[in-house]
Amino acid sequence: MGGESLWGIFKNKEFPLGDIHIPFAGEIPETDLLVPCSEIEPNRAKLPEDKGSKIVLYCHGRIK
């Protein structure tokens, strides 16, 4: 990313953004996919067909 901030790449978002957290705990604006991490395989059709495509997945978690 060449020093670009995470928020900076959202300006010209050219990738699907997916929330994979279990259980659902809220989402980042502009989220395209809501697929629990345990259900990624059965939901492959929701992901880009091109295996070279960029995709960003996130999981909201807490450190205890």
QUIPETA-V889967 format. One record per residue. N is the residue number from 0. RES is the residue in three letters. PHI is phi in degrees with one decimal (NA if undefined). NEAR is the number of other ideal C-beta (glycine too) atoms within 12 Angstrom. Layout:
BEGIN
n:res:phi:near
N:RES:PHI:NEAR
N:RES:PHI:NEAR
END
This chain:
BEGIN
n:res:phi:near
0:MET:NA:12
1:GLY:60.2:6
2:GLY:81.8:7
3:GLU:-73.2:11
4:SER:-72.6:10
5:LEU:-57.5:14
6:TRP:-65.4:13
7:GLY:-63.0:12
8:ILE:-73.1:18
9:PHE:-79.7:20
10:LYS:-59.5:11
11:ASN:-117.9:10
12:LYS:-55.9:19
13:GLU:-121.7:15
14:PHE:-153.6:22
15:PRO:-76.2:24
16:LEU:-114.5:26
17:GLY:-126.7:29
18:ASP:-95.0:30
19:ILE:-116.8:30
20:HIS:-70.9:24
21:ILE:-123.2:16
22:PRO:-76.3:14
23:PHE:-54.3:15
24:ALA:-135.0:16
25:GLY:102.1:14
26:GLU:-139.0:19
27:ILE:-77.0:22
28:PRO:-55.0:11
29:GLU:76.4:20
30:THR:-68.6:23
31:ASP:-98.4:23
32:LEU:-128.8:28
33:LEU:-124.5:27
34:VAL:-134.1:29
35:PRO:-57.0:20
36:CYS:-57.2:22
37:SER:-75.3:13
38:GLU:-120.6:19
39:ILE:-64.3:21
40:GLU:-57.1:13
41:PRO:-66.7:12
42:ASN:-110.4:17
43:ARG:-56.3:15
44:ALA:-64.0:12
45:LYS:-81.7:20
46:LEU:-92.9:25
47:PRO:-59.2:19
48:GLU:-68.8:11
49:ASP:-72.5:10
50:LYS:-67.7:9
51:GLY:-92.2:8
52:SER:-70.3:12
53:LYS:-78.4:17
54:ILE:-149.7:24
55:VAL:-118.9:25
56:LEU:-114.3:25
57:TYR:-136.6:25
58:CYS:-138.0:23
59:HIS:-78.7:19
60:GLY:-139.8:14
61:ARG:-118.3:7
62:ILE:-94.4:4
63:LYS:-100.7:3
END
